[in-house]
Amino acid sequence: MLSVGIVGLPNVGKSTLFNALTKAHAEVSNYPFCTISPNEAIVAVPDKRLYELAMMFRQERVVPATFKFVDIAGLVRNAHKGEGLGNEFLSHIRGVDAILHLVRCFQRADVAHVDGGVDPVRDVEVVELELILADLQLLQRRHGHLSKRATAGDREAKAEVAVLEKLIEWLSKGAPIRAMTVSDAEAELIKKYQLLTAKPCIYVGNVDETEESERAFSELKRWCDERGLRALKLNAKLHMELSELSEEEAEEMAEAFGIEVSALDEVVRECFKLLDAIVFFTAVGREVTAWVVERGTIAVKAAGKIHSDIERGFIRAEVIPFEVLKEVGSWEEAKQRGLVQIKGKDYIIQDGDVVYFRFHAPP
């Protein structure tokens, strides 16, 4: 399952955000290193298409697309050398597919700041530098391991060393790998290394209701804009409180504070986009299901996402884009008009495709 890790310095509100996002009950504390082992939760992706399809197909149940949020212990300066939770923290990040970097913009005297005061740009750069240094250490160790083989004439080792040297030079400039232009072959090696700075990342400013907090978020957004990065604003504490209320109570409270209840949905959707994943739909039996696949997945592999028997016995896929089906109103009407397309194994599934797989059942 695809996963997003929530990272940041201690006491920036990671566990609070995790609770708000998942309605779980990870421990929340005013002290660093409260979250010693990662908390994990499966989160549904808000998608109104699923419910519109359920009405069209008269299905009783919907199964939304999901991915995993992982709340990871706070990072401090010199984590790459083992400070704080150091390598344990970094190993947890290496296991996720994308990163939500939570940055403190709120001003609260009762919640300690590890560096003495709120400065979002400084805080972001502390974490970014630690991830760069951790990647640099990993690549330098790999380079040292392969150098002798490369010098001895091993072609594969020589080719990999050349890529490693390119990556090491880039990181040494203080730049993350995600900002680097690489070839397809280099991208495959990077994927194998699970480099921290190669993972897609979104930045979320954790704010409160003060003007100082708004100014702090503006600084974070300016930093992100200068680098072509995405920055979102969220009051994690308030949204955690909203998540514990009924829908009606949450709407009333949100209106009183002048915020959108759907702000959490925006964070979830943006994280899902970050994973470069798409959704296709099936309506079989009594349920409509949203299936998550990587962009570029072919039909036969998408069939395997549902069941290996469907992949092995694949005959064809009957496909119609959601928007076309919505306009027509029903699968039967779409078939009569010739709008349901017949696709083979190599058809690349598109976001929003509604698919019916035909297959040979195994003996």
C-alpha positions in Angstrom: 0.0 0.0 0.0 1.2 3.5 -0.8 2.2 5.6 2.2 2.9 9.2 3.2 5.2 9.9 6.2 4.5 13.0 8.4 7.8 14.5 9.3 9.2 17.6 11.0 11.0 18.8 14.1 9.7 17.8 17.5 6.7 19.7 18.9 5.4 20.9 15.5 2.1 19.0 15.8 2.7 15.9 13.9 0.7 13.6 16.2 -2.0 16.2 16.4 -2.3 16.3 12.6 -2.2 12.5 12.5 -5.1 12.4 14.9 -7.0 15.0 12.8 -6.4 13.1 9.6 -7.2 9.7 10.8 -9.5 10.2 13.8 -7.1 7.9 15.6 -5.7 8.5 19.1 -1.9 8.7 18.8 -0.5 10.2 22.0 -0.1 14.0 22.0 2.4 15.6 24.3 4.1 19.0 24.8 7.5 17.3 25.0 9.9 16.1 22.2 10.1 12.4 21.2 6.6 11.5 22.5 6.1 9.5 19.3 8.9 7.0 19.6 7.5 4.4 17.2 5.6 5.3 14.1 1.8 5.4 14.3 0.1 4.2 11.1 -3.4 4.5 9.9 -5.3 3.9 6.6 -7.0 7.0 5.2 -9.8 7.1 2.7 -9.4 9.5 -0.2 -12.5 11.8 -0.5 -14.0 11.2 -4.0 -17.5 12.2 -4.8 -17.3 10.2 -8.1 -17.6 7.0 -6.0 -20.9 7.9 -4.6 -22.3 9.2 -7.9 -21.4 5.8 -9.4 -23.1 4.0 -6.5 -26.3 5.8 -7.4 -25.9 5.1 -11.1 -25.4 1.4 -10.5 -27.8 1.2 -7.6 -25.1 -0.4 -5.4 -25.4 -0.8 -1.7 -21.8 -0.2 -0.7 -18.8 1.9 -1.7 -15.2 1.1 -1.1 -13.0 4.2 -1.4 -9.4 4.5 -2.5 -7.0 4.4 0.5 -3.4 5.0 1.4 -1.4 4.9 4.6 -0.3 7.8 6.8 2.7 7.2 9.0 3.4 9.6 12.0 7.2 9.5 12.5 9.1 10.7 15.6 10.6 14.2 15.5 13.9 15.0 13.8 16.6 17.2 15.4 19.9 18.7 14.2 22.6 16.0 13.5 20.0 13.2 13.2 22.1 11.8 10.4 24.8 11.3 13.1 22.4 9.5 15.4 21.2 12.5 17.5 17.7 12.3 18.9 16.2 9.2 17.4 18.6 9.6 14.5 18.9 6.6 12.3 15.6 5.0 13.6 13.7 8.1 12.4 15.5 8.1 9.1 14.8 4.4 8.5 11.1 5.0 9.0 11.2 7.8 6.3 13.0 5.5 3.8 10.0 3.1 4.0 7.4 5.7 2.8 6.5 6.7 -0.7 6.1 10.5 -0.1 6.6 13.0 2.6 4.3 15.5 4.3 6.7 18.0 6.0 4.8 19.7 8.8 6.2 23.1 9.8 5.4 25.0 13.0 3.8 28.4 12.4 1.7 28.5 15.6 2.7 30.6 18.6 2.2 28.8 22.0 4.3 29.5 25.1 3.2 26.2 26.7 4.6 24.1 23.8 8.4 24.1 23.8 10.3 24.7 20.6 13.5 22.8 20.3 15.3 25.8 18.7 13.9 28.5 21.0 11.3 30.2 18.8 9.1 30.0 15.7 11.0 30.4 12.5 9.5 28.2 9.7 12.2 28.8 7.1 15.0 27.9 9.5 13.0 24.8 10.7 12.4 23.6 7.1 16.1 24.0 6.2 17.2 22.1 9.4 15.1 19.1 8.3 16.1 19.4 4.6 19.8 19.5 5.5 19.5 16.4 7.7 17.9 14.5 4.9 20.5 15.6 2.4 23.3 14.6 4.7 21.7 11.3 5.4 21.5 10.6 1.6 25.0 11.8 1.1 26.3 9.3 3.7 24.4 6.4 2.2 25.7 7.2 -1.3 29.3 7.7 -0.2 29.2 4.3 1.6 27.9 2.7 -1.6 30.5 4.5 -3.7 33.3 3.2 -1.4 31.9 -0.3 -1.7 31.9 -0.3 -5.5 35.0 1.7 -6.3 37.5 -1.2 -6.2 35.2 -3.3 -8.5 34.9 -0.4 -10.9 38.7 0.2 -10.9 39.2 -3.5 -11.6 37.1 -3.2 -14.8 33.6 -4.4 -13.6 31.3 -2.6 -16.2 28.2 -2.6 -14.0 30.1 -1.3 -11.0 31.7 1.4 -13.2 28.4 2.6 -14.6 26.9 2.7 -11.1 29.9 4.6 -9.7 29.4 7.2 -12.4 25.8 7.8 -11.3 26.8 7.8 -7.7 29.4 10.5 -8.3 26.8 12.6 -10.1 24.4 12.3 -7.2 27.0 12.9 -4.6 28.1 16.1 -6.4 24.5 17.3 -6.5 23.8 16.7 -2.8 27.1 18.3 -1.9 25.7 21.6 -3.2 22.9 21.3 -0.6 20.2 20.4 -3.2 17.7 17.6 -2.8 17.6 14.8 -5.4 14.0 15.5 -6.3 15.2 18.8 -7.8 17.7 17.1 -10.1 17.1 16.1 -13.8 17.9 12.4 -14.2 17.7 9.8 -17.0 15.3 6.8 -16.8 18.3 4.5 -15.9 19.4 6.9 -13.1 15.9 7.1 -11.8 15.8 3.3 -11.4 19.0 3.4 -9.4 17.6 6.2 -7.2 14.5 4.2 -6.6 16.7 1.3 -5.4 18.6 3.5 -3.0 15.3 4.8 -1.4 16.9 8.3 -1.1 15.1 10.5 1.3 15.4 13.7 -0.8 14.2 11.9 -3.9 10.7 11.4 -2.4 8.0 13.8 -3.4 7.2 16.2 -0.6 4.5 18.7 0.4 4.8 21.3 3.1 2.0 22.0 5.6 2.2 25.1 7.8 0.6 24.3 11.2 -1.1 27.6 12.2 -3.2 29.0 15.0 -5.6 32.1 15.0 -2.9 34.7 15.5 -1.6 37.3 13.1 2.0 36.2 14.0 1.1 32.7 12.8 -0.2 34.0 9.5 3.0 35.9 9.0 5.0 32.8 9.7 3.0 30.8 7.2 3.6 33.6 4.6 7.4 33.1 5.1 7.0 29.4 4.6 4.9 29.8 1.5 7.4 32.3 0.0 10.2 29.8 0.6 8.2 27.1 -1.2 7.1 29.3 -4.0 10.7 30.3 -4.8 11.4 26.6 -5.2 8.3 25.6 -7.1 7.0 23.6 -4.1 3.5 23.2 -2.7 2.5 24.7 0.6 -0.8 24.2 2.5 -2.0 25.9 5.6 -3.8 24.0 8.4 -4.8 24.5 12.0 -4.1 20.9 13.2 -5.3 21.4 16.8 -8.6 22.9 15.7 -9.1 20.2 13.0 -8.3 17.4 15.6 -11.1 18.9 17.8 -13.4 19.0 14.8 -12.7 15.4 13.9 -14.1 14.3 17.3 -17.4 16.1 16.7 -20.5 15.1 14.8 -20.7 16.4 11.2 -23.3 19.0 12.2 -21.3 20.2 15.3 -18.1 20.3 13.2 -19.8 22.5 10.6 -21.0 24.9 13.3 -17.6 25.1 15.0 -15.8 25.6 11.7 -18.2 28.4 10.8 -17.6 30.1 14.2 -13.8 30.0 13.5 -14.2 31.0 9.9 -12.4 27.9 8.5 -13.4 25.1 6.0 -14.2 21.7 7.4 -12.9 20.3 4.0 -9.4 21.6 4.7 -8.4 18.2 5.9 -9.8 16.7 2.7 -7.6 19.0 0.7 -4.5 17.7 2.6 -5.5 14.1 1.9 -6.2 14.8 -1.8 -2.9 16.7 -2.2 -0.9 13.8 -0.5 -2.6 11.4 -2.9 -1.6 13.5 -5.9 1.9 13.5 -4.5 2.0 9.7 -4.8 1.4 10.0 -8.5 -1.3 7.5 -8.2 -4.6 7.3 -10.1 -8.0 5.7 -9.4 -10.2 3.5 -11.5 -13.6 2.1 -10.6 -15.4 -1.2 -10.8 -19.1 -1.9 -10.0 -19.5 -5.6 -9.3 -21.8 -7.5 -7.0 -23.2 -5.1 -4.4 -20.4 -2.6 -4.3 -18.6 0.1 -6.2 -14.9 0.1 -5.6 -12.1 2.7 -6.2 -8.8 0.9 -7.0 -5.5 2.6 -6.6 -2.7 2.0 -9.2 0.4 3.8 -10.2 0.1 6.2 -13.2 1.0 4.2 -16.4 -0.4 0.9 -15.2 -1.7 -1.3 -18.1 -5.1 -3.0 -18.0 -3.9 -6.6 -17.3 -1.9 -5.4 -14.2 -4.8 -3.3 -13.0 -6.9 -6.5 -13.3 -4.4 -8.2 -11.0 -4.9 -5.5 -8.4 -8.4 -6.9 -8.1 -7.5 -10.6 -8.2 -4.6 -12.7 -9.6 -7.1 -15.0 -11.4 -8.5 -12.0 -13.3 -4.9 -11.1 -14.4 -4.1 -14.6 -15.5 -7.4 -15.2 -17.3 -7.6 -11.7 -18.8 -9.6 -11.5 -22.0 -10.4 -7.8 -22.4 -11.4 -4.6 -20.5 -14.6 -2.7 -21.2 -13.8 0.9 -20.3 -15.6 4.2 -20.2 -14.4 7.5 -18.6 -16.4 8.5 -15.5 -17.4 11.9 -17.0 -18.8 10.3 -20.2 -20.7 7.7 -18.1 -22.1 10.4 -15.8 -23.3 12.4 -18.8 -25.0 9.4 -20.4 -26.5 8.2 -17.0 -26.1 4.4 -17.1 -23.8 1.6 -18.3 -26.5 0.1 -20.4 -27.2 3.4 -22.3 -23.5 3.9 -22.8 -23.1 0.4 -24.3 -26.1 1.0 -26.6 -24.5 4.3 -27.9 -21.1 2.5 -28.4 -19.4 4.6 -25.8 -18.0 1.7 -23.8 -14.6 0.9 -25.4 -13.0 -2.6 -25.7 -9.4 -2.5 -24.6 -6.6 -5.1 -24.5 -3.9 -6.0 -22.1 -1.7 -3.1 -22.9 -4.3 -0.3 -22.5 -3.0 2.3 -20.0 -5.6 2.8 -17.3 -6.6 6.5 -16.9 -7.8 8.3 -13.8 -11.5 7.9 -13.5 -11.9 5.0 -15.8 -14.9 2.8 -15.0 -13.9 -0.8 -16.0 -15.5 -4.2 -16.4 -12.9 -7.0 -16.8 -13.8 -10.0 -18.9 -11.6 -13.1 -18.0 -11.4 -16.9 -18.2 -12.1 -18.4 -14.8 -9.3 -20.8 -13.8 -10.2 -24.6 -14.0 
